[in-house]
Amino acid sequence: MALSSLPWAGAPIPPSWHWAGRGNPGPGVTYGIGAVAVVDRNVSPASRPFVFVRAEDSHLWILWQRPDGIFEWVDQGGKVDRPVGVIALDDRPEGNRPYAFVIRDQHLWVRWWNGTTWLWSDQGQPPGVNLFRGLGAVTVALKPSMSPAPFAVVIGSDGNAWVNWWNGSSWLWHSMGTPGVVGIGSSMGVLAVTDERTGEQSLQVYVWGSDGQLWLGVTDTVYSRWTALGSPPYPSIIGGPAGAAIIKRGPGQLSQACCFVLSGGTSNVWVCQDDSWLDVGAPLSDHYALASLGAISVPDSTNDSQYALVFVTDGNNSVWACRWDGVKAVWEDHGNPTGRTIDAGIGICNTTYPSPGGPPLPNAFVRTTDGLVYENWEQ
């Protein structure tokens, strides 16, 4: 797809997007673990953001929005060595429950809400395998008859990708192996993808291989397969992850997984959809996608579709969002928190409101260089 064919947008800044400072826990924030939207139906049908970070004291901290709208920091203790990911498990009539997966002392640990209180659980490790890094976490319903369950994906000392998942009665480990002789580098995104023809979901894991290619691992916890998806055509090369999301073009259409990457050769954002690579361009300001802040799928309930929303920074410390529906890309300038320099993304979630037919609205949380958290949210 030629860049000249893309319908660009960039000015003015969309009036529906806002910035708000959310402070820090006291100790500065070192990195994010993720963000999820949580609903407590005993209070309201609306969902509210829960943001999980590691602070300078090595503790897990939660920034959550109370029912009265006030944001509050809560120390969850523990020790976080590496992030894995967060989920919100919707398995109870009263609402969904957050889980935050981290690596601590080469074990997988989870901080989770049981409906009454917060608990730490040591998930252990696969037999004889130490855990080094996390790839992500997601909820998956393998069969239409099954409830969504937590799935956390990590890399072990054997070089394999390992899945820790709940089968409805116990936690199990499943090895996804590796992409042949290729080593697994960084995570490019983890998704639960629905096949509308059967109602089944599969766990799909995108990784950056040691050969410089994007690889896709797919598993149903019985069989796993890896597929090489290549890289953008020269002079573009994969320079880093930009997130993964699911798009759907409308009623009767199948969900499609997309992985977004930053190009180390052209400073553009590229999307890999199925086995095709498409250039979706870069921020209009300086045509330079500097750093990724994450990606999310945004449903449109009016036409049973959903698009991907990808956040990046440009070279001028502004945040730009690219809306991708599988056909066209539209870029929006979201500006920045005045007087702060954005350092990294923390997490993005879709919150909902109790108004009839109210659409999901994205909330993107970022870290600044002075260890503070800022929210870029759509009203």
C-alpha positions as CSV (number, residue, x, y, z in Angstrom):
1,M,0.0,0.0,0.0
2,A,1.5,3.3,-1.1
3,L,1.7,6.0,1.6
4,S,0.1,8.5,-0.8
5,S,-3.1,6.4,-0.8
6,L,-3.6,6.8,3.0
7,P,-6.2,9.3,4.2
8,W,-4.1,11.3,6.7
9,A,-5.4,13.3,9.6
10,G,-3.5,15.1,12.2
11,A,-4.8,18.6,13.0
12,P,-6.4,19.9,15.1
13,I,-6.0,17.7,18.2
14,P,-9.3,15.7,18.7
15,P,-11.3,17.7,21.3
16,S,-12.5,14.5,22.9
17,W,-9.0,13.5,24.1
18,H,-7.7,14.8,27.4
19,W,-4.6,14.6,29.6
20,A,-4.6,14.1,33.3
21,G,-1.7,13.6,35.8
22,R,-2.2,10.6,38.1
23,G,1.0,11.1,40.2
24,N,3.0,8.2,41.5
25,P,2.9,5.9,44.5
26,G,5.5,7.9,46.4
27,P,8.4,6.0,45.0
28,G,8.7,6.7,41.3
29,V,7.3,4.3,38.7
30,T,10.0,2.2,37.0
31,Y,7.8,0.5,34.4
32,G,4.3,-0.6,33.7
33,I,2.8,-4.1,33.9
34,G,-0.5,-3.2,32.2
35,A,-3.9,-1.7,32.6
36,V,-7.4,-3.3,32.6
37,A,-11.0,-2.1,32.8
38,V,-12.8,-3.6,35.9
39,V,-16.5,-3.5,36.6
40,D,-18.2,-4.0,40.0
41,R,-21.9,-4.5,39.1
42,N,-22.8,-4.1,42.8
43,V,-21.7,-0.5,42.4
44,S,-22.3,0.4,38.7
45,P,-22.5,-1.2,35.3
46,A,-19.7,1.1,34.3
47,S,-16.1,-0.1,34.2
48,R,-13.1,1.7,35.7
49,P,-9.4,1.5,35.0
50,F,-6.9,-0.4,37.2
51,V,-3.3,0.3,36.3
52,F,-0.5,-2.0,37.6
53,V,3.1,-0.8,37.9
54,R,6.5,-1.6,39.4
55,A,7.8,1.2,41.6
56,E,11.3,2.1,42.7
57,D,10.8,0.1,45.9
58,S,10.3,-3.1,43.7
59,H,6.7,-3.4,44.9
60,L,3.7,-4.0,42.8
61,W,1.4,-0.9,43.0
62,I,-2.1,-0.4,41.7
63,L,-3.6,2.9,40.5
64,W,-7.3,2.5,40.4
65,Q,-10.3,4.7,39.9
66,R,-12.7,4.5,42.8
67,P,-16.5,4.6,42.3
68,D,-16.5,8.3,43.2
69,G,-14.1,9.0,40.3
70,I,-11.0,9.6,42.5
71,F,-7.8,7.9,41.5
72,E,-5.9,6.2,44.3
73,W,-2.6,4.4,44.7
74,V,-2.5,1.1,46.7
75,D,0.7,-0.8,47.7
76,Q,0.4,-4.5,46.9
77,G,3.8,-5.4,48.3
78,G,5.7,-8.3,47.0
79,K,8.7,-8.0,44.8
80,V,8.6,-7.6,41.0
81,D,11.7,-8.7,39.0
82,R,10.1,-8.7,35.5
83,P,6.6,-7.9,34.2
84,V,4.4,-10.4,32.4
85,G,0.9,-8.9,32.0
86,V,-2.5,-8.2,33.5
87,I,-6.1,-9.4,32.8
88,A,-9.6,-8.9,34.1
89,L,-11.4,-12.2,34.4
90,D,-15.2,-11.8,33.9
91,D,-16.4,-15.0,35.6
92,R,-18.8,-13.8,38.2
93,P,-22.2,-12.0,38.1
94,E,-21.0,-9.2,40.3
95,G,-18.2,-8.3,37.9
96,N,-14.7,-9.1,36.8
97,R,-11.5,-9.7,38.8
98,P,-8.0,-8.4,38.1
99,Y,-5.0,-10.6,37.9
100,A,-1.4,-9.2,37.6
101,F,1.3,-11.7,36.6
102,V,5.0,-11.0,37.3
103,I,8.2,-12.9,37.6
104,R,9.9,-13.0,41.0
105,D,12.9,-15.1,41.9
106,Q,12.6,-17.0,38.6
107,H,9.0,-18.1,39.5
108,L,5.8,-16.9,38.0
109,W,3.6,-15.0,40.6
110,V,0.2,-13.6,40.4
111,R,-1.5,-10.9,42.4
112,W,-5.3,-11.5,42.1
113,W,-8.6,-10.4,43.5
114,N,-10.8,-13.3,44.8
115,G,-13.9,-11.2,45.1
116,T,-13.2,-10.2,48.7
117,T,-9.5,-9.6,49.1
118,W,-6.2,-9.4,47.2
119,L,-3.9,-12.5,47.3
120,W,-0.4,-13.5,46.1
121,S,-0.1,-16.9,44.5
122,D,3.2,-18.6,43.6
123,Q,2.6,-20.3,40.2
124,G,5.9,-21.9,40.4
125,Q,7.8,-22.9,37.2
126,P,7.8,-25.8,34.7
127,P,9.8,-28.8,35.9
128,G,13.5,-27.9,35.9
129,V,13.0,-24.6,34.1
130,N,13.7,-21.2,35.5
131,L,11.7,-18.3,34.2
132,F,13.5,-15.3,32.7
133,R,11.0,-12.9,31.0
134,G,7.3,-12.4,30.4
135,L,5.6,-12.3,27.0
136,G,2.1,-11.3,28.1
137,A,-1.2,-12.4,29.6
138,V,-4.7,-12.7,28.2
139,T,-8.0,-14.5,28.9
140,V,-8.9,-17.3,26.6
141,A,-12.1,-19.5,26.2
142,L,-10.8,-22.5,24.3
143,K,-14.3,-23.8,23.6
144,P,-17.7,-22.1,23.5
145,S,-18.7,-24.2,26.5
146,M,-15.8,-22.9,28.5
147,S,-15.6,-19.8,30.6
148,P,-12.7,-17.4,29.8
149,A,-9.6,-18.4,31.8
150,P,-6.3,-16.7,32.7
151,F,-3.3,-17.5,30.4
152,A,0.2,-16.1,31.1
153,V,3.1,-16.6,28.7
154,V,6.7,-16.6,29.8
155,I,10.2,-17.5,28.4
156,G,12.1,-20.3,30.3
157,S,15.8,-21.0,30.7
158,D,15.3,-23.8,28.1
159,G,14.5,-21.1,25.5
160,N,10.9,-22.2,25.2
161,A,7.7,-20.2,25.5
162,W,5.7,-21.6,28.3
163,V,2.0,-21.1,29.1
164,N,0.6,-21.1,32.6
165,W,-3.2,-21.5,32.3
166,W,-6.3,-22.4,34.4
167,N,-8.3,-25.3,33.0
168,G,-11.3,-24.8,35.3
169,S,-10.0,-26.8,38.2
170,S,-6.2,-26.5,38.3
171,W,-3.2,-24.5,37.0
172,L,-1.2,-26.3,34.2
173,W,2.0,-25.6,32.3
174,H,2.2,-26.1,28.5
175,S,5.3,-25.7,26.4
176,M,4.9,-23.9,23.1
177,G,8.5,-24.7,22.2
178,T,10.4,-22.3,20.0
179,P,10.4,-21.2,16.3
180,G,12.7,-23.9,15.2
181,V,16.3,-23.1,15.9
182,V,15.4,-19.4,16.2
183,G,15.7,-17.9,19.7
184,I,12.8,-15.9,21.1
185,G,13.6,-12.2,21.5
186,S,11.1,-9.7,22.8
187,S,7.4,-10.0,22.9
188,M,5.5,-8.3,20.1
189,G,2.0,-9.0,21.5
190,V,-0.3,-11.7,23.0
191,L,-3.9,-12.1,21.8
192,A,-6.9,-14.4,22.3
193,V,-8.4,-14.7,18.8
194,T,-11.9,-15.9,18.2
195,D,-12.9,-18.1,15.2
196,E,-16.5,-17.0,14.7
197,R,-17.2,-20.1,12.7
198,T,-16.7,-22.4,15.7
199,G,-16.8,-20.0,18.6
200,E,-13.4,-21.3,19.7
201,Q,-10.5,-19.1,20.7
202,S,-6.8,-19.7,20.3
203,L,-3.8,-18.2,22.1
204,Q,-1.7,-16.3,19.6
205,V,1.8,-15.1,20.6
206,Y,3.9,-12.7,18.4
207,V,7.6,-12.6,19.1
208,W,10.7,-11.0,17.6
209,G,13.0,-13.8,16.6
210,S,16.8,-13.8,16.8
211,D,16.8,-13.9,13.0
212,G,15.2,-10.5,12.8
213,Q,11.8,-11.9,11.7
214,L,8.4,-11.6,13.3
215,W,7.1,-15.1,14.4
216,L,3.6,-16.2,15.3
217,G,3.0,-19.0,17.8
218,V,-0.5,-20.4,18.1
219,T,-1.7,-23.0,20.6
220,D,-4.8,-24.6,22.0
221,T,-2.7,-26.1,24.9
222,V,-2.6,-29.5,23.0
223,Y,-0.8,-28.5,19.9
224,S,1.4,-25.5,19.1
225,R,2.8,-24.3,15.9
226,W,5.2,-21.5,14.9
227,T,5.0,-19.5,11.6
228,A,7.6,-17.1,10.2
229,L,5.9,-13.9,9.1
230,G,9.0,-12.2,7.8
231,S,9.7,-8.5,8.2
232,P,8.8,-5.2,6.3
233,P,10.5,-4.9,2.9
234,Y,13.9,-3.3,2.7
235,P,15.0,-0.6,3.7
236,S,12.5,-1.1,6.6
237,I,13.5,-3.6,9.3
238,I,11.9,-4.5,12.6
239,G,13.2,-2.0,15.1
240,G,10.8,-2.8,18.0
241,P,7.3,-3.7,19.0
242,A,4.3,-1.4,18.6
243,G,1.6,-3.8,19.9
244,A,-1.0,-6.3,18.7
245,A,-4.7,-6.0,18.3
246,I,-7.7,-7.6,16.7
247,I,-9.8,-6.0,13.9
248,K,-13.2,-7.0,12.6
249,R,-14.7,-5.3,9.5
250,G,-18.3,-5.9,10.3
251,P,-21.2,-8.4,10.7
252,G,-20.4,-11.8,9.4
253,Q,-16.7,-11.1,9.1
254,L,-14.0,-13.0,10.9
255,S,-11.7,-11.5,13.5
256,Q,-8.2,-10.8,12.2
257,A,-5.1,-10.5,14.4
258,C,-2.7,-7.7,13.5
259,C,0.8,-7.1,14.9
260,F,2.3,-3.6,14.7
261,V,6.1,-2.9,14.6
262,L,8.3,0.1,14.5
263,S,10.6,0.2,11.6
264,G,14.3,0.7,12.4
265,G,15.0,1.7,8.7
266,T,12.3,4.2,7.9
267,S,10.8,5.2,11.3
268,N,7.4,4.3,10.1
269,V,4.8,1.9,11.7
270,W,4.2,-1.3,9.8
271,V,1.3,-3.8,10.4
272,C,1.5,-7.5,9.7
273,Q,-2.0,-8.8,8.9
274,D,-2.1,-12.5,8.1
275,D,1.1,-12.9,6.1
276,S,1.0,-9.4,4.5
277,W,3.0,-6.3,5.5
278,L,1.5,-2.8,5.1
279,D,3.1,0.5,5.8
280,V,0.7,2.7,7.8
281,G,3.1,5.6,7.9
282,A,4.2,7.8,10.8
283,P,3.1,10.9,12.7
284,L,2.6,13.9,10.4
285,S,4.6,16.2,12.6
286,D,8.1,14.9,11.7
287,H,7.3,11.6,10.0
288,Y,9.1,9.8,12.8
289,A,7.6,7.2,15.1
290,L,10.0,7.3,18.0
291,A,8.6,5.0,20.6
292,S,5.6,2.7,21.0
293,L,3.1,3.2,23.9
294,G,0.9,0.2,23.0
295,A,-2.1,-0.9,21.0
296,I,-5.7,-1.9,21.7
297,S,-8.8,-3.2,19.9
298,V,-11.7,-0.7,20.1
299,P,-15.2,-2.3,19.4
300,D,-17.8,-0.3,17.5
301,S,-21.1,-1.8,18.7
302,T,-23.1,0.1,16.1
303,N,-21.9,-2.1,13.3
304,D,-20.3,-5.1,15.0
305,S,-16.8,-4.1,13.9
306,Q,-13.7,-3.1,15.8
307,Y,-10.5,-1.3,14.8
308,A,-7.0,-1.1,16.2
309,L,-5.7,2.0,18.0
310,V,-1.9,2.3,18.1
311,F,-0.2,4.9,20.2
312,V,3.4,6.2,19.5
313,T,5.4,9.2,20.2
314,D,7.1,11.5,17.6
315,G,10.4,13.2,17.9
316,N,8.8,16.3,19.5
317,N,7.4,14.5,22.6
318,S,3.9,14.4,21.3
319,V,1.6,11.4,21.3
320,W,0.0,10.2,18.1
321,A,-2.7,7.6,17.7
322,C,-3.1,5.6,14.5
323,R,-6.6,4.1,13.9
324,W,-6.4,1.0,11.6
325,D,-9.4,-0.8,10.4
326,G,-7.6,-3.2,8.0
327,V,-8.1,-0.9,5.0
328,K,-7.1,2.6,5.9
329,A,-5.0,4.4,8.5
330,V,-5.9,7.7,10.1
331,W,-3.4,9.5,12.4
332,E,-4.4,11.8,15.2
333,D,-2.3,14.2,17.2
334,H,-3.0,13.9,20.9
335,G,-0.4,16.4,22.1
336,N,1.4,15.8,25.5
337,P,1.2,16.6,29.2
338,T,2.6,20.1,29.4
339,G,6.1,20.3,30.9
340,R,6.6,16.5,31.0
341,T,8.7,14.2,28.8
342,I,7.0,10.9,28.0
343,D,9.3,7.9,28.6
344,A,7.2,4.7,28.0
345,G,3.8,3.2,27.8
346,I,2.2,1.5,30.8
347,G,-1.0,0.1,29.5
348,I,-4.3,0.8,27.6
349,C,-7.8,-0.3,28.5
350,N,-11.3,0.4,27.2
351,T,-13.6,1.7,29.9
352,T,-17.4,1.8,29.5
353,Y,-20.1,4.0,30.8
354,P,-23.7,3.2,32.0
355,S,-25.4,5.3,29.4
356,P,-27.5,3.2,27.0
357,G,-25.4,2.1,24.1
358,G,-22.4,4.0,25.3
359,P,-19.2,3.0,23.4
360,P,-16.0,1.7,24.9
361,L,-13.6,4.6,25.4
362,P,-9.8,4.1,25.5
363,N,-7.6,5.2,28.4
364,A,-3.9,5.2,27.7
365,F,-1.5,5.4,30.6
366,V,2.1,6.5,30.1
367,R,5.2,7.1,32.3
368,T,7.2,10.3,32.2
369,T,10.9,10.6,32.7
370,D,10.4,11.8,36.3
371,G,8.6,8.6,37.3
372,L,5.0,10.0,37.1
373,V,1.9,8.5,35.5
374,Y,-0.2,10.5,33.0
375,E,-3.5,9.4,31.4
376,N,-4.6,10.2,27.9
377,W,-8.3,9.5,27.8
378,E,-11.2,9.9,25.5
379,Q,-14.4,11.4,26.8
